[in-house]
Amino acid sequence: MRPLQLDPLFKTVESLPGIGPKLAEALARVTGREGPEDTRALDLLLLPPHGLIDRTLRKGITEAPESTIATLKVRVDRHQASPPGRRNVPYRVFVHDDTGELALTFFHSKQAWLEKILPVGETVLVSGKVEWFNGRPSMVHPDHIVLEADAASFPLIEPVYPLTAGLSPKILRRSLDSALELLPELPEWADPHLVAKNSFPSFADAVRELHHPEAALDIEPQTPARRRLAYDELLAGQLSLALVRQTLRKLPGHPVVADGKLRQAILGSLPFSLTGSQTTAVEEVLTDMAGSDRMLRLLQGDVGSGKTAVAMLAMADAVEAGGQAVLMAPTEILARQHYATISKMAEAAGIEVAVLTARAKGRERTELLERIANGQAQIVIGTHALFQDAVVYNNLTLAVVDEQHRFGVHQRLRLTAKGTAPHMLVMTATPIPRTLVLAAFGDMDVSKLTEKPAGRQPIATVTIPDERLGEIVERLKSALLDDKKAYWICPLVEDSDQSELMSVESRHASLAKAFGKDLAPLVSLVHGRMTSDEKDQAMRDFKNGVTRLLVATTVIEVGVDVPDATIMVIEHAERFGLAQLHQLRGRVGRGSGASSCILLYHGPLGETAGARLAVLRESEDGFRIAEEDLKLRGEGEVLGTRQSGLPGFRLANLSAHADLLEIARSDARNVLDTDPALSSPRGEALRMLLYLMRRDEAIRFLRAG
C-alpha cells in the first residue's frame, strides 16, 4: 500500500486549481502519461525544464540584439487600433526609450485589454523578441508586460518546459507552483556517504531547485540538484530490475542435462559453420542452463549475425532434456518467419515445431493447444498468444523472447509464469550501448554476437539528394529487368497537408506508373494499416518472386528475411533515427550477392541529420552506430517510445550520468542482498522512492516473494 505521506503527490492534475478536463488532457500529453486520470501532481514535479529564458538583459531599443529575448523599460506613446472590419491588420502600441521607438504588435487582441495593460503616458517593462522590419524595430506579442510600479513581479529567469496544443507556459507554471505546494519532506533513501560526497540536496529541495533556477548553469545535468534527481530515477530503475531478477531467480532453476545429440544433428545439417562469437554465445547459454540458477541472459547481435541459430541450439538441448521451448516474436509476420527457419533446422533432429498466433481458430486451435499441453509440440513459436490463459505447457523449460525492445519486463514475467521457473533467453537485433544495457537490462547477463556469417558481402551505402530521384528509378528499372529484388521505404502511409513527404501509397502509384505496364505488376505495397492477411500475402509474394519491388513503411524494419533482396532505397532518410536506418539496411545483404543501400535525402541537411547519414555511410558495425546514436540523440530517442517496454528517463541523462548508473546498479544489488524484503528504515524509504518513480510493479514483486 502506498504510504499516506505520498497521497498529496498522487492527486490528479484535474484536482489542482484552475485545471479542467481539456487542460488535464494537455498536461497528460506533456508529461507522457496515458490520460488525465493517470496524470498526477507528481508527474508535473518530475518534468524538468529543457531551457531557460534570461530576462535580465536590459538594453535600449536600438541596442537589443535581433531575434533574442530582451527586456526593455519603455514609455507608452500611443495606440493604433486595427481598422474596422480588418482583423488581419495588427493592433500596434508605440513606445519609446532614450534610444528610439518600438512598435508592440498584437494580432486579434481586444482594445480595452490593451489600453488597460499599456496605459498611455505610463512607464512599463516589456519582454520578448525584437525583430526589425523595414529598418524599424517591432516586438510581436510580448511575453510579459508589467507597470514599472509592479516590477517586483517580473520573472527575470524563466525555465522553459515542453508544451503542447492548448497549454501555455503561464498555465503550466501555475500548475507546477500548485504541485510544489503539495511536496512533503521525505525520509532519505540515498546512501549517506554518497549524499555527502556529491553534496546532494534532499529530494524535496532538489525538486524545488529544479523548477526555480537562478542562472543558466542551474539546469545543467551536472548540478547537484539534477544529479540527485537523476540518481533517484536510476536507483529506482535498478532496484526494480534487481527485484525482477530476485523474483525470477528465487525459484530454483531446473538444470538442463543433455549430451548434445540433437544439437550436433542440427549443426551437421547447417549450410554454414558458426562464427566465433556464435560458438561463445552457445557455450555461455548452455553453461547457464546446466546450472542450478535460472538463466536470465540477453543475446545482443547485429542485424544478420545469427541469433536464431544460437537460440535453436539452446532449444534443442532443452528438448533433449525432456522439456519444451517457446520462442516469442513481436509480430505474426516475424513469428511465421521464425517458424519457417526453425522448422528446417529442427527437421534434422526430428524435433516437432508448432506455431501459435491469434490467427489460429476453432478446431485448428483446439488441436494445437492439445499438442502443446501433452508435450507433442516440443518447440512452440508465436506472438503474445503464447502466454494467454488457455495455453498450458507440458514442461516449459526455456523461453526465448525475440526483439526485446518490443516487450516489457512484465511480459517476460507472464511468459515465465507458464512453466516451473523456465530459463530465459532474450534476443535483440538492436545493438544497445553499454550504459543502456545496464539501464534497461540490469537484471541480465549479456552475450554479444559481433561477426557476420561467412560469405556475407559488405553493403555499399550511398547518400543521394532527392533531386536525382529520376536516376534511382531508372536504376531500379534495370535491376528488376535483371531479376533483382529491391525495397523502397517511405516514412508516411498517406499524404498529409502538413507534410511535404511522399506517402507510401503515392510512391507505390508513381513507381508503378514510371515502370510501365510490363513491370508495374512487379511493384507491391505493404504498410501497417493493412490487415495481417494482406501484409502476409504481400510479403509472401515478394519472397516468392511474384513481385520484386516492395514499397513499404518501416513495418518491415524488424526481422523480414528475403535473402535474395539486394537493393534498399530509403526515402527521406534524414527523417529516420540511426538505429532504425541500420535495421532497415539490414534487410538486404542477407545472401551471398552484392547489396546496396541508397539513402535519399531532402536537402539542405541539418548538422545532426548530416552526421547521422555520414556514420551510416562509414560503418556497418551496429554497436558503433548505437554509440553514435546515443551521442547524437540521447537515450530517450535510442530507447524508443513508451510502448517499447524500455525505460525512458526524464531526469537522468545517460551520457552525463553514466557514473551514477554504475553506482545505482551496485547499490540496488547490495540493498537487496542485505534487506531483500526492504523492511529496514532505509528499505521503507526506498519503497517510497519506487512509488515516486512510478515503479509500483516492483512493490508487487516484493509481495509476491
C-alpha positions as CSV (number, residue, x, y, z in Angstrom):
1,M,0.0,0.0,0.0
2,R,1.3,3.4,-0.9
3,P,2.5,5.4,2.2
4,L,-0.1,8.1,3.3
5,Q,2.7,10.7,3.2
6,L,2.7,10.5,-0.6
7,D,-1.0,10.9,-1.1
8,P,-0.9,14.7,-1.8
9,L,1.6,14.0,-4.7
10,F,-0.8,11.4,-6.2
11,K,-3.7,13.9,-6.6
12,T,-4.9,14.0,-10.2
13,V,-3.8,17.2,-12.1
14,E,-7.5,17.9,-12.5
15,S,-7.8,18.5,-8.8
16,L,-5.2,21.3,-9.0
17,P,-6.7,24.9,-9.0
18,G,-7.8,26.1,-12.5
19,I,-7.3,22.7,-14.3
20,G,-10.3,21.5,-16.2
21,P,-10.6,18.3,-18.4
22,K,-9.0,20.0,-21.5
23,L,-6.0,21.2,-19.6
24,A,-5.7,17.9,-17.8
25,E,-5.5,16.2,-21.3
26,A,-2.8,18.6,-22.4
27,L,-0.8,18.0,-19.1
28,A,-1.1,14.2,-19.7
29,R,0.4,14.7,-23.2
30,V,3.3,16.8,-21.9
31,T,4.2,14.5,-19.0
32,G,3.9,11.4,-21.2
33,R,1.1,9.8,-19.1
34,E,-1.7,7.7,-20.7
35,G,-4.5,10.1,-19.9
36,P,-5.8,12.7,-17.4
37,E,-6.8,10.1,-14.7
38,D,-3.2,8.7,-14.8
39,T,-1.6,12.2,-14.6
40,R,-0.7,13.3,-11.0
41,A,0.8,16.3,-9.4
42,L,4.0,14.2,-9.0
43,D,4.3,14.0,-12.8
44,L,4.5,17.8,-13.0
45,L,7.2,17.9,-10.3
46,L,9.3,15.4,-12.3
47,L,9.0,17.3,-15.6
48,P,12.4,19.0,-16.0
49,P,12.8,22.3,-17.9
50,H,14.8,21.9,-21.1
51,G,15.9,25.5,-21.4
52,L,16.0,29.0,-19.8
53,I,14.8,32.4,-20.7
54,D,17.0,35.1,-19.2
55,R,15.1,38.4,-18.9
56,T,17.9,40.2,-17.1
57,L,19.1,41.7,-20.5
58,R,18.3,45.4,-20.2
59,K,19.4,47.3,-23.2
60,G,17.9,50.2,-25.1
61,I,15.5,49.5,-28.0
62,T,18.1,50.1,-30.8
63,E,20.8,48.1,-28.9
64,A,18.6,45.0,-28.4
65,P,20.1,42.0,-30.5
66,E,17.6,40.8,-33.2
67,S,15.6,37.6,-32.5
68,T,16.9,37.5,-28.9
69,I,14.6,37.9,-25.9
70,A,15.2,41.4,-24.5
71,T,13.7,43.2,-21.5
72,L,13.0,46.9,-22.2
73,K,11.9,49.8,-20.0
74,V,9.7,52.0,-22.2
75,R,7.1,54.8,-22.1
76,V,3.8,54.3,-23.8
77,D,3.1,57.0,-26.5
78,R,0.0,56.0,-28.5
79,H,-2.3,53.1,-29.6
80,Q,-3.1,52.4,-33.2
81,A,-6.2,50.2,-33.4
82,S,-6.9,47.8,-36.3
83,P,-9.1,49.5,-38.9
84,P,-12.8,48.5,-38.5
85,G,-13.6,45.2,-40.3
86,R,-9.9,44.4,-41.0
87,R,-9.0,42.0,-38.2
88,N,-5.9,40.8,-40.2
89,V,-4.3,44.2,-39.7
90,P,-2.5,44.1,-36.3
91,Y,-3.1,46.4,-33.4
92,R,0.0,48.5,-32.6
93,V,1.2,50.3,-29.5
94,F,4.0,52.7,-30.0
95,V,6.5,53.0,-27.2
96,H,9.9,54.7,-26.8
97,D,13.0,54.9,-24.6
98,D,16.1,57.1,-24.7
99,T,17.5,55.2,-27.8
100,G,14.5,55.0,-30.1
101,E,10.9,53.9,-30.8
102,L,9.4,50.4,-30.9
103,A,6.1,49.1,-32.1
104,L,4.4,46.5,-29.8
105,T,2.4,44.4,-32.3
106,F,-0.7,42.3,-31.4
107,F,-3.0,40.2,-33.7
108,H,-6.6,39.5,-32.8
109,S,-6.3,41.3,-29.4
110,K,-9.0,43.2,-27.6
111,Q,-8.5,47.0,-27.5
112,A,-9.9,47.5,-24.0
113,W,-7.5,45.0,-22.5
114,L,-4.5,46.5,-24.3
115,E,-5.5,50.0,-23.1
116,K,-5.7,48.7,-19.6
117,I,-2.2,46.9,-19.5
118,L,-0.5,49.6,-21.6
119,P,-1.9,53.0,-20.5
120,V,-0.7,56.0,-22.5
121,G,2.0,58.0,-20.6
122,E,2.9,55.2,-18.2
123,T,6.4,53.5,-18.0
124,V,6.2,49.7,-18.4
125,L,8.6,46.8,-18.6
126,V,8.1,44.6,-21.7
127,S,9.9,41.4,-22.6
128,G,10.0,39.5,-25.9
129,K,11.9,39.0,-29.2
130,V,12.8,42.2,-31.0
131,E,12.6,41.9,-34.8
132,W,13.4,44.5,-37.4
133,F,11.1,45.3,-40.4
134,N,11.9,47.9,-42.9
135,G,14.6,49.4,-40.6
136,R,12.1,49.7,-37.7
137,P,12.1,47.5,-34.5
138,S,9.0,45.6,-33.5
139,M,8.0,43.2,-30.7
140,V,5.2,40.8,-31.7
141,H,3.1,39.7,-28.7
142,P,5.5,40.4,-25.8
143,D,5.8,37.5,-23.3
144,H,5.5,39.8,-20.3
145,I,4.1,43.3,-19.7
146,V,4.1,44.9,-16.3
147,L,3.9,48.5,-15.0
148,E,7.1,49.9,-13.6
149,A,5.4,50.0,-10.2
150,D,4.9,46.2,-10.3
151,A,8.5,45.4,-11.4
152,A,9.0,43.1,-8.5
153,S,6.5,40.5,-10.0
154,F,8.5,40.4,-13.3
155,P,10.2,36.9,-13.8
156,L,13.8,37.6,-14.6
157,I,14.8,33.9,-15.0
158,E,12.1,31.7,-16.5
159,P,12.6,27.9,-17.1
160,V,11.3,26.6,-20.4
161,Y,9.2,23.3,-20.5
162,P,7.9,21.2,-23.3
163,L,4.4,22.4,-24.4
164,T,1.5,21.0,-26.4
165,A,-1.6,22.4,-28.1
166,G,-3.8,24.2,-25.6
167,L,-1.2,24.6,-22.9
168,S,0.5,28.0,-22.4
169,P,3.8,28.5,-20.4
170,K,1.8,30.6,-17.9
171,I,-0.8,27.8,-17.2
172,L,1.9,25.2,-16.9
173,R,3.9,27.4,-14.5
174,R,0.7,27.9,-12.4
175,S,0.0,24.2,-12.3
176,L,3.7,23.5,-11.3
177,D,3.5,26.0,-8.5
178,S,0.3,24.4,-7.2
179,A,2.1,20.9,-7.3
180,L,5.1,22.3,-5.5
181,E,3.0,23.4,-2.5
182,L,2.0,19.7,-2.0
183,L,5.6,18.5,-1.8
184,P,6.3,16.9,1.7
185,E,9.7,16.4,3.3
186,L,10.5,12.7,2.8
187,P,12.9,10.3,4.6
188,E,16.3,9.9,3.0
189,W,16.7,6.8,0.8
190,A,20.1,7.5,-0.7
191,D,23.3,6.1,0.9
192,P,24.6,8.9,3.3
193,H,28.2,8.6,2.1
194,L,27.0,9.2,-1.5
195,V,24.9,12.2,-0.4
196,A,27.9,13.7,1.4
197,K,30.4,13.0,-1.3
198,N,28.2,14.5,-4.1
199,S,26.7,17.4,-2.0
200,F,23.3,16.1,-2.8
201,P,20.3,18.2,-1.5
202,S,17.3,16.3,-0.2
203,F,14.8,15.0,-2.8
204,A,12.3,17.8,-2.0
205,D,15.0,20.6,-2.1
206,A,16.3,19.2,-5.4
207,V,12.8,19.3,-6.9
208,R,12.3,22.9,-5.8
209,E,15.7,23.9,-7.2
210,L,14.8,22.1,-10.5
211,H,11.9,24.4,-11.0
212,H,13.4,27.6,-9.6
213,P,16.7,28.0,-11.4
214,E,18.6,31.3,-10.8
215,A,21.0,31.1,-13.7
216,A,21.6,29.1,-16.9
217,L,24.0,26.8,-15.1
218,D,21.2,25.6,-12.7
219,I,19.6,23.5,-15.4
220,E,22.8,21.8,-16.5
221,P,22.9,18.0,-15.9
222,Q,25.9,18.2,-13.6
223,T,24.4,20.5,-10.9
224,P,24.0,18.7,-7.5
225,A,20.1,19.0,-7.7
226,R,20.0,17.5,-11.2
227,R,22.5,14.7,-10.3
228,R,20.5,14.0,-7.1
229,L,17.2,13.5,-9.1
230,A,19.0,11.6,-11.9
231,Y,20.4,9.2,-9.2
232,D,17.0,8.7,-7.7
233,E,15.5,7.8,-11.1
234,L,18.4,5.5,-11.9
235,L,18.3,3.9,-8.4
236,A,14.5,3.2,-8.7
237,G,15.1,1.6,-12.2
238,Q,18.0,-0.5,-11.0
239,L,16.1,-1.5,-7.8
240,S,13.1,-2.5,-9.9
241,L,15.3,-4.6,-12.2
242,A,17.1,-6.2,-9.2
243,L,13.7,-7.2,-7.8
244,V,12.7,-8.8,-11.1
245,R,16.0,-10.7,-11.0
246,Q,15.4,-11.7,-7.4
247,T,11.8,-12.8,-8.2
248,L,12.8,-14.7,-11.3
249,R,15.7,-16.4,-9.6
250,K,14.0,-17.2,-6.3
251,L,12.6,-20.4,-7.6
252,P,15.5,-22.9,-8.2
253,G,16.3,-23.4,-11.8
254,H,16.0,-26.8,-13.5
255,P,19.4,-27.8,-14.8
256,V,19.2,-28.8,-18.4
257,V,21.2,-32.0,-18.8
258,A,21.7,-33.2,-22.4
259,D,24.6,-34.8,-24.2
260,G,24.1,-32.6,-27.3
261,K,22.9,-35.3,-29.8
262,L,20.1,-33.2,-31.2
263,R,22.4,-30.1,-31.2
264,Q,25.0,-32.0,-33.2
265,A,22.4,-33.2,-35.7
266,I,21.3,-29.6,-36.3
267,L,24.9,-28.3,-36.6
268,G,25.6,-31.1,-39.1
269,S,22.7,-30.0,-41.3
270,L,23.5,-26.3,-41.4
271,P,24.9,-25.0,-44.7
272,F,27.3,-22.7,-42.8
273,S,29.6,-23.1,-39.8
274,L,29.1,-21.0,-36.6
275,T,31.1,-17.8,-36.2
276,G,33.5,-17.5,-33.2
277,S,31.0,-15.2,-31.3
278,Q,28.1,-17.6,-32.1
279,T,30.1,-20.5,-30.6
280,T,31.0,-18.5,-27.5
281,A,27.3,-17.4,-27.0
282,V,26.1,-21.0,-27.4
283,E,28.6,-22.1,-24.7
284,E,27.5,-19.3,-22.3
285,V,23.8,-20.2,-22.8
286,L,24.3,-23.9,-22.3
287,T,26.5,-23.3,-19.2
288,D,23.8,-21.1,-17.7
289,M,21.1,-23.7,-18.5
290,A,23.1,-26.5,-16.9
291,G,23.5,-24.6,-13.6
292,S,21.2,-24.7,-10.6
293,D,20.1,-21.0,-11.0
294,R,17.7,-19.9,-13.7
295,M,19.2,-18.4,-16.8
296,L,18.4,-14.8,-17.5
297,R,20.5,-13.8,-20.4
298,L,20.4,-11.1,-23.1
299,L,21.7,-12.1,-26.5
300,Q,22.7,-8.9,-28.4
301,G,23.5,-9.3,-32.1
302,D,23.8,-7.1,-35.0
303,V,21.5,-7.4,-38.0
304,G,22.1,-10.8,-39.6
305,S,24.6,-12.0,-37.0
306,G,22.8,-15.4,-36.5
307,K,20.9,-15.1,-33.2
308,T,18.2,-17.6,-34.4
309,A,20.8,-20.3,-34.8
310,V,22.1,-19.7,-31.2
311,A,18.5,-19.9,-29.9
312,M,17.8,-23.1,-31.9
313,L,20.8,-24.9,-30.4
314,A,19.7,-23.9,-26.9
315,M,16.2,-25.1,-27.6
316,A,17.5,-28.4,-28.9
317,D,19.2,-29.1,-25.6
318,A,16.0,-28.2,-23.7
319,V,14.0,-30.6,-25.8
320,E,16.7,-33.4,-25.4
321,A,16.4,-32.9,-21.6
322,G,12.7,-33.7,-21.8
323,G,11.4,-30.1,-21.8
324,Q,9.6,-27.7,-24.1
325,A,10.9,-24.4,-25.5
326,V,9.0,-21.4,-26.7
327,L,10.1,-18.5,-28.9
328,M,8.0,-15.3,-28.7
329,A,8.2,-12.8,-31.5
330,P,6.5,-9.3,-31.6
331,T,4.6,-9.7,-34.9
332,E,2.8,-12.5,-36.7
333,I,5.0,-12.0,-39.8
334,L,8.1,-12.5,-37.7
335,A,6.7,-15.4,-35.8
336,R,5.8,-17.3,-39.1
337,Q,9.3,-16.4,-40.5
338,H,10.9,-17.9,-37.4
339,Y,8.7,-20.9,-37.8
340,A,9.9,-21.4,-41.4
341,T,13.6,-21.1,-40.4
342,I,13.4,-23.2,-37.3
343,S,11.3,-26.0,-38.8
344,K,14.1,-26.6,-41.3
345,M,16.7,-26.8,-38.6
346,A,14.5,-28.9,-36.3
347,E,13.8,-31.4,-39.1
348,A,17.4,-32.7,-39.0
349,A,17.0,-33.5,-35.3
350,G,13.4,-34.9,-35.5
351,I,12.0,-32.1,-33.3
352,E,8.3,-31.3,-33.5
353,V,7.7,-27.5,-34.0
354,A,4.3,-25.7,-33.8
355,V,3.3,-22.1,-34.5
356,L,0.6,-20.3,-32.3
357,T,-0.7,-16.9,-33.2
358,A,-4.0,-15.1,-32.8
359,R,-4.9,-16.3,-36.3
360,A,-5.4,-20.0,-35.2
361,K,-9.1,-20.5,-34.6
362,G,-11.7,-23.3,-34.0
363,R,-10.6,-26.9,-34.3
364,E,-7.1,-26.0,-35.5
365,R,-6.5,-24.0,-32.3
366,T,-8.0,-26.7,-30.0
367,E,-5.8,-29.4,-31.6
368,L,-2.8,-27.1,-31.3
369,L,-3.4,-26.4,-27.6
370,E,-3.7,-30.2,-27.0
371,R,-0.4,-30.9,-28.7
372,I,1.2,-28.2,-26.5
373,A,-0.4,-29.5,-23.3
374,N,0.7,-33.1,-23.9
375,G,4.2,-32.2,-24.9
376,Q,3.9,-33.4,-28.5
377,A,4.8,-29.8,-29.7
378,Q,8.4,-29.6,-28.4
379,I,9.1,-26.1,-29.7
380,V,6.3,-23.6,-29.9
381,I,6.7,-20.3,-31.8
382,G,4.3,-17.5,-31.6
383,T,3.3,-14.0,-30.5
384,H,1.7,-12.7,-27.3
385,A,-0.7,-15.6,-27.8
386,L,1.9,-17.9,-26.1
387,F,1.1,-16.7,-22.6
388,Q,-2.7,-16.5,-22.8
389,D,-4.6,-18.3,-20.0
390,A,-5.8,-21.0,-22.3
391,V,-2.3,-22.1,-23.2
392,V,-0.9,-24.8,-20.9
393,Y,2.6,-26.3,-21.4
394,N,3.6,-29.9,-20.6
395,N,7.0,-28.9,-19.3
396,L,8.2,-25.4,-20.3
397,T,12.0,-25.4,-19.8
398,L,13.3,-22.5,-22.0
399,A,11.6,-19.3,-23.1
400,V,13.2,-17.3,-25.9
401,V,12.0,-13.7,-26.4
402,D,12.9,-12.1,-29.8
403,E,13.2,-8.3,-30.3
404,Q,13.2,-7.5,-26.6
405,H,12.7,-3.7,-27.3
406,R,9.1,-4.5,-28.2
407,F,8.3,-6.3,-24.9
408,G,8.4,-5.1,-21.3
409,V,9.7,-6.7,-18.1
410,H,6.2,-7.7,-17.1
411,Q,5.5,-9.6,-20.3
412,R,8.7,-11.5,-19.6
413,L,7.3,-12.4,-16.2
414,R,4.0,-13.5,-17.6
415,L,5.7,-15.8,-20.1
416,T,7.9,-17.4,-17.5
417,A,4.9,-17.9,-15.2
418,K,3.8,-20.5,-17.7
419,G,6.4,-23.0,-16.6
420,T,8.2,-24.0,-13.4
421,A,10.9,-21.4,-13.4
422,P,11.9,-21.8,-17.1
423,H,15.3,-20.4,-18.3
424,M,15.0,-17.2,-20.3
425,L,17.0,-16.0,-23.3
426,V,16.2,-12.6,-24.6
427,M,17.4,-11.6,-28.1
428,T,17.7,-8.1,-29.6
429,A,18.8,-7.1,-33.1
430,T,19.2,-3.5,-31.9
431,P,22.7,-3.2,-30.7
432,I,22.5,-1.2,-27.5
433,P,25.3,0.9,-25.9
434,R,26.7,-0.5,-22.7
435,T,25.1,2.2,-20.5
436,L,21.7,1.5,-22.0
437,V,22.2,-2.2,-21.5
438,L,22.8,-1.6,-17.8
439,A,19.8,0.8,-17.6
440,A,17.3,-1.4,-19.4
441,F,18.6,-4.9,-18.7
442,G,20.5,-4.5,-15.4
443,D,18.9,-7.8,-14.3
444,M,20.5,-9.9,-17.1
445,D,23.8,-11.4,-18.1
446,V,24.9,-10.4,-21.6
447,S,26.2,-12.3,-24.7
448,K,27.2,-10.4,-27.8
449,L,27.4,-11.5,-31.5
450,T,29.8,-9.3,-33.2
451,E,30.6,-11.1,-36.5
452,K,28.6,-11.7,-39.6
453,P,28.3,-15.2,-41.0
454,A,30.9,-16.2,-43.6
455,G,30.2,-15.3,-47.2
456,R,28.2,-12.1,-46.5
457,Q,29.4,-9.2,-48.5
458,P,29.5,-5.6,-47.2
459,I,26.6,-3.4,-48.2
460,A,27.6,-0.4,-50.3
461,T,25.8,2.6,-48.8
462,V,25.4,6.0,-50.6
463,T,23.6,9.2,-49.8
464,I,21.9,10.9,-52.8
465,P,19.8,14.1,-52.8
466,D,16.1,13.6,-53.9
467,E,16.7,15.9,-57.0
468,R,18.3,12.8,-58.5
469,L,15.2,10.6,-57.9
470,G,14.8,10.0,-61.7
471,E,18.2,8.3,-61.9
472,I,17.3,6.0,-59.0
473,V,14.0,5.0,-60.7
474,E,15.9,4.2,-63.9
475,R,18.5,2.1,-62.0
476,L,15.7,0.2,-60.2
477,K,14.0,-0.5,-63.6
478,S,17.2,-2.1,-64.9
479,A,17.6,-4.1,-61.7
480,L,14.1,-5.5,-62.0
481,L,14.7,-6.5,-65.6
482,D,17.8,-8.3,-64.2
483,D,15.5,-10.3,-61.9
484,K,16.8,-8.5,-58.8
485,K,14.7,-7.6,-55.7
486,A,14.5,-4.3,-54.0
487,Y,12.8,-2.4,-51.1
488,W,11.6,1.2,-51.2
489,I,10.9,2.6,-47.8
490,C,8.7,5.7,-47.1
491,P,8.1,7.4,-43.8
492,L,4.3,8.0,-44.2
493,V,1.2,5.9,-45.0
494,E,-0.9,8.6,-46.7
495,D,-0.4,12.2,-47.9
496,S,-1.0,14.9,-45.3
497,D,-1.5,18.6,-45.8
498,Q,1.1,19.3,-43.0
499,S,3.9,17.4,-44.7
500,E,5.7,17.6,-48.0
501,L,6.8,13.9,-47.6
502,M,5.8,11.5,-50.2
503,S,3.4,8.9,-48.7
504,V,3.9,5.1,-49.3
505,E,0.7,4.9,-51.3
506,S,1.6,7.8,-53.6
507,R,5.1,6.5,-54.1
508,H,3.8,3.0,-54.9
509,A,1.4,4.5,-57.6
510,S,4.2,6.8,-59.1
511,L,6.7,3.9,-59.3
512,A,4.2,1.6,-60.9
513,K,3.4,4.3,-63.4
514,A,7.1,5.0,-64.1
515,F,7.9,1.3,-64.7
516,G,5.2,1.0,-67.4
517,K,2.6,-1.7,-67.8
518,D,5.0,-4.6,-68.2
519,L,6.9,-4.0,-64.9
520,A,4.1,-2.4,-62.9
521,P,2.7,-5.8,-61.6
522,L,6.1,-6.4,-60.0
523,V,5.6,-3.5,-57.7
524,S,3.8,-4.3,-54.4
525,L,2.8,-2.4,-51.3
526,V,2.9,-3.1,-47.5
527,H,2.1,-0.8,-44.6
528,G,0.9,-1.0,-41.0
529,R,-2.7,-0.1,-41.8
530,M,-3.2,-3.2,-43.9
531,T,-4.7,-6.3,-42.3
532,S,-2.4,-9.1,-41.1
533,D,-3.5,-11.3,-44.0
534,E,-2.9,-8.5,-46.6
535,K,0.6,-7.9,-45.2
536,D,1.5,-11.6,-45.0
537,Q,0.3,-12.0,-48.6
538,A,2.4,-9.1,-49.8
539,M,5.5,-10.4,-48.0
540,R,4.9,-13.9,-49.4
541,D,4.6,-12.6,-53.0
542,F,7.8,-10.7,-52.5
543,K,9.7,-13.6,-51.0
544,N,8.5,-16.0,-53.7
545,G,9.4,-13.6,-56.6
546,V,5.8,-12.9,-57.7
547,T,6.7,-9.2,-57.0
548,R,10.2,-7.8,-57.0
549,L,9.9,-4.3,-55.7
550,L,8.3,-3.8,-52.3
551,V,7.2,-0.3,-51.4
552,A,6.8,-0.2,-47.7
553,T,6.8,1.7,-44.4
554,T,9.0,0.8,-41.5
555,V,6.7,-2.2,-40.9
556,I,9.5,-4.3,-42.5
557,E,12.1,-2.9,-40.1
558,V,12.2,-5.9,-37.8
559,G,13.0,-9.4,-39.0
560,V,11.8,-9.7,-42.5
561,D,14.2,-12.2,-44.2
562,V,14.4,-12.2,-48.0
563,P,18.0,-13.4,-48.8
564,D,17.9,-12.5,-52.5
565,A,16.8,-8.8,-51.9
566,T,19.9,-6.7,-52.8
567,I,18.7,-3.1,-53.1
568,M,17.3,-0.9,-50.3
569,V,16.1,2.7,-51.1
570,I,15.2,4.8,-48.0
571,E,13.3,8.0,-48.9
572,H,13.6,11.0,-46.6
573,A,16.4,9.1,-44.8
574,E,17.1,12.3,-42.8
575,R,13.8,11.7,-41.0
576,F,14.9,8.4,-39.5
577,G,17.0,7.6,-36.5
578,L,20.4,5.9,-36.9
579,A,19.4,2.6,-35.3
580,Q,16.3,2.5,-37.5
581,L,18.2,3.2,-40.7
582,H,20.7,0.4,-39.7
583,Q,17.8,-2.0,-39.1
584,L,16.3,-1.2,-42.4
585,R,19.6,-1.5,-44.3
586,G,20.0,-4.9,-42.6
587,R,17.0,-6.2,-44.7
588,V,19.5,-6.5,-47.7
589,G,22.9,-8.2,-47.8
590,R,21.5,-11.4,-46.2
591,G,22.5,-13.6,-49.1
592,S,25.8,-14.0,-51.0
593,G,25.1,-11.3,-53.6
594,A,26.5,-7.8,-53.5
595,S,24.0,-5.4,-52.0
596,S,23.5,-1.6,-51.9
597,C,21.6,0.9,-49.7
598,I,20.6,4.3,-51.2
599,L,19.8,7.0,-48.6
600,L,17.6,9.6,-50.4
601,Y,17.5,12.8,-48.6
602,H,15.8,16.2,-48.9
603,G,18.3,19.0,-48.5
604,P,19.6,21.1,-47.0
605,L,20.6,18.7,-44.2
606,G,20.9,19.9,-40.6
607,E,24.0,19.2,-38.7
608,T,22.6,16.2,-36.8
609,A,21.0,14.6,-39.9
610,G,24.2,15.1,-41.9
611,A,26.2,13.4,-39.1
612,R,23.7,10.6,-38.9
613,L,23.9,9.7,-42.6
614,A,27.8,10.1,-42.6
615,V,28.0,7.5,-39.7
616,L,25.8,5.1,-41.7
617,R,28.0,5.5,-44.9
618,E,31.1,4.8,-43.0
619,S,30.1,1.9,-40.8
620,E,28.1,-1.4,-40.7
621,D,29.0,-2.1,-37.1
622,G,25.7,-1.9,-35.2
623,F,27.4,-1.4,-31.9
624,R,29.4,1.6,-33.1
625,I,26.3,3.0,-34.7
626,A,24.4,2.6,-31.4
627,E,27.1,4.6,-29.6
628,E,27.0,7.4,-32.2
629,D,23.2,7.4,-32.0
630,L,23.4,7.8,-28.2
631,K,25.7,10.8,-28.7
632,L,23.5,12.4,-31.3
633,R,20.0,11.8,-29.9
634,G,20.2,11.0,-26.2
635,E,18.9,7.8,-24.6
636,G,15.2,8.8,-24.7
637,E,15.2,8.5,-28.5
638,V,17.5,5.5,-28.7
639,L,15.4,3.6,-26.2
640,G,12.3,4.3,-28.3
641,T,8.7,5.1,-27.4
642,R,6.8,4.3,-24.2
643,Q,5.3,1.3,-25.9
644,S,8.8,-0.2,-26.2
645,G,8.9,-1.7,-22.7
646,L,12.3,0.0,-22.1
647,P,12.6,2.8,-19.5
648,G,12.8,6.3,-21.0
649,F,14.4,8.7,-18.5
650,R,13.2,12.1,-17.7
651,L,15.6,13.2,-15.1
652,A,18.7,11.1,-15.9
653,N,20.8,11.6,-19.0
654,L,22.9,8.5,-19.6
655,S,25.7,10.3,-21.4
656,A,26.0,12.8,-18.5
657,H,25.2,10.4,-15.6
658,A,26.8,7.1,-16.6
659,D,28.8,7.1,-13.4
660,L,25.6,7.3,-11.4
661,L,24.1,4.4,-13.2
662,E,27.0,2.2,-12.2
663,I,26.7,3.3,-8.6
664,A,22.9,2.8,-8.6
665,R,23.2,-0.7,-10.0
666,S,25.7,-1.7,-7.3
667,D,23.7,0.0,-4.6
668,A,20.4,-1.7,-5.6
669,R,22.1,-5.2,-5.6
670,N,23.7,-4.5,-2.2
671,V,20.5,-3.3,-0.7
672,L,18.6,-6.5,-1.8
673,D,21.4,-8.7,-0.6
674,T,21.2,-7.3,3.0
675,D,17.4,-6.4,3.0
676,P,15.6,-8.5,0.4
677,A,12.1,-7.5,1.8
678,L,13.0,-3.8,2.0
679,S,11.8,-3.8,5.7
680,S,14.6,-1.8,7.3
681,P,14.2,2.0,7.8
682,R,16.2,2.6,4.5
683,G,14.2,-0.2,2.8
684,E,10.9,1.6,3.8
685,A,12.3,4.9,2.3
686,L,13.3,3.0,-0.9
687,R,9.7,1.7,-1.2
688,M,8.7,5.4,-1.2
689,L,11.2,6.1,-4.0
690,L,9.7,3.2,-6.1
691,Y,6.2,4.7,-5.7
692,L,7.5,8.2,-6.6
693,M,9.2,7.0,-9.7
694,R,6.1,5.0,-10.7
695,R,7.8,1.6,-10.2
696,D,4.8,0.2,-8.3
697,E,5.1,-3.2,-10.1
698,A,8.4,-3.7,-8.2
699,I,6.5,-3.4,-4.9
700,R,4.2,-6.2,-6.2
701,F,7.3,-8.4,-6.7
702,L,8.2,-7.9,-3.0
703,R,4.7,-9.0,-2.0
704,A,4.8,-12.0,-4.3
705,G,8.1,-13.0,-2.9
